[in-house]
Amino acid sequence: MPPLDDASSASLRRTLRRLPALAGALPRLEPQSLPDDPVTAFLRWLREALDAGVPEPHAVTVSTADAAGRPSSRVVVLKDVDDQGRWVFATDLRSQKARDLEVNAAVALSFYWQPLGRQVRVAGTAVRLDADECAADFLARSPASRAAAFATRPGEPLAGVDVLHEAMRAASARVEAEPDAVLPDWVLYAVVPEEVELWQGSGDRAHQRVVYRRDGAGWSRRLVWP
Ligand SMILES: Cc1cc2nc3c(=O)[nH]c(=O)nc-3n(C[C@H](O)[C@H](O)[C@H](O)COP(=O)(O)O)c2cc1C
């Protein structure tokens, strides 16, 4: 295989074209066997991802947009699907995603579970959880994660890696000295779903898409073309 830093874009295109996608034995989806509500369906698929040994199945891409509609995406970890059927993640209020959500609550999540050829998309509105819940989540984090959260200044220019390590050392000492200290900028967002799509890839490209849409107090469900 040619090196990927080869100047020839034709060679890059060839390399990319030859990469397999949706290879291997993938499960078949029987849409009628899916539950009526997407939260139960998601939890079933998450269980199957865990059982199949999918690496880090709780890693999820979160997409937000700023006040001008400029989108951005990044990976976070899923913290919960709560008893109100909301997908919960944690972040720093100073981060771009949080700044976006504070002015534009529209949000989309995307999971990809490669060994199963499955994608789940959730679109809806993000609500910030109350300070007590955010604090409890912060305190449940490992000391190293708490120190990292105290040390960071999300998105600000960093003069050098040594500055980061020094800030981490100072923050670790603080966490040890003050184990109950909470970062006030630590926030949880719950995504209230409007639409959830389960996508099952297939080697023969007859992929299946099932879209759930909120319908009054319940959900409607339909198949759509892939
Ligand atoms: C596997 C993985 C898990 C991550 N988990 C989180 C997380 O739970 N919360 C978070 O704020 N950032 C998390 N990040 C870092 C984000 O992807 C991102 O770099 C950071 O939050 C800044 O994003 P923003 O400036 O767009 O808000 C994670 C990154 C990876 C690769």
The ligand as a Gaussian input file, in Angstrom:
#p B3LYP/6-31G(d) Opt

LIG

0 1
 C      -13.551000       8.720000      23.142000
 C      -13.718000      10.170000      23.519000
 C      -14.517000      10.503000      24.594000
 C      -14.695000      11.828000      24.950000
 N      -15.564000      12.132000      25.965000
 C      -15.852000      13.420000      26.229000
 C      -16.885000      13.745000      27.149000
 O      -17.579000      12.873000      27.708000
 N      -17.135000      15.058000      27.375000
 C      -16.434000      16.049000      26.738000
 O      -16.713000      17.228000      26.992000
 N      -15.449000      15.781000      25.852000
 C      -15.153000      14.486000      25.573000
 N      -14.198000      14.179000      24.630000
 C      -13.437000      15.297000      23.995000
 C      -14.318000      15.934000      22.897000
 O      -14.325000      15.109000      21.750000
 C      -13.833000      17.342000      22.507000
 O      -12.499000      17.292000      22.059000
 C      -13.928000      18.350000      23.644000
 O      -15.076000      18.135000      24.435000
 C      -13.969000      19.775000      23.089000
 O      -15.038000      19.874000      22.169000
 P      -15.728000      21.265000      21.773000
 O      -14.661000      22.310000      21.850000
 O      -16.206000      21.048000      20.369000
 O      -16.836000      21.497000      22.723000
 C      -14.008000      12.854000      24.247000
 C      -13.200000      12.515000      23.147000
 C      -13.072000      11.185000      22.785000
 C      -12.239000      10.855000      21.565000

